[in-house]
Every structure is written in C-alpha cells, then in structure tokens.
Amino acid sequence: MTTATNAAETLKARLGRPPRVLVTKIGLDGHDRGSRLVAGFLRDAGMEVIYTAPWQAIETVVNQAMEEDVDAIGISSLATDHLLVPKLMDAMRAAGMDDVSVVVGGIVPDNEVPALTDAGVAAVFHPGSSRDDIVETISKLIAERRGD
C-alpha cells in the first residue's frame, strides 16, 4: 500500500466513509483524458469519485457538489478553463460550501496560479504531478477542512 493510499484510508476511517470527490470540467474544453486519469488515481486510493462529463456550467457543479455531499472538487483545465474557477469559488461561497476544498489540475500558467489561490483554490497540480502527491494533498485538504 502506498503512502497516498494510506492517507486516503486514514481519512476514510476518520470520516466513517470514503472521502467523496467530484471531478469535473467547466467551460468549453472537452479534453478529459487527464481528469479521467486523476479520477482513477483517487478511486484506486479508496476515495469515492463522482465524475462528470465535460462542459459543465458552474451552477451545475455547485448543485451536484451539494447533492453528492462532496468533500472536495477537482477541476481539470487544458485550455484556459481555470480562468472560470474564481466564479466557481464565488458560487461555492454563496451556496455556503466553504468546507469543500477545490483543486485545479492541468495546464495552468505559473503567473495565473495566484489568481486561483487568491480566489480560494486549495491546490494547483501541473502536468507531471505524481499520483501520490495528488492523493496525499487532497486527503490532507479534506482532513484539514473536516477538523482532523
């Protein structure tokens, strides 16, 4: 068992259920290979993954996150979709979902990362981020948000 899987399993024991993560794409980019790979990483580590098709509207993501009672949301960006994430963060706050961690992965220029973190994004994963780093980081973020 890897340290990433251990982190997810420890979190599962603390929560009394598997951590729930919504993996999605907002905007008009339909390239979802990366998000499908990450969804598999999280699932294989013991998390419950809710995966959506690409082209989701911000309101749809917020509603789905509420309905599914997720602990975290992963947004995949290949072609500037990450520029929509500050609007997602505003919608999350308006819906009272401050306890849900939001992470972004994909093609995000370094000079655009501060706008995401300033908006409330908890982590940004660039191409080449390791499976263990992604799983461990998301596990830690969920544990922190849940007060563990």
Secondary structure, DSSP 8 states (H G I E B T S, - for coil): --HHHHHHHHHHHHHTS--EEEEE-BSS----HHHHHHHHHHHHTT-EEEE--S-B-HHHHHHHHHHHT-SEEEEEESSSGGGGHHHHHHHHHHTT-TTSEEEEEE---GGGHHHHHHHT--EEE-TT--HHHHHHHHHHHHHHHTT-
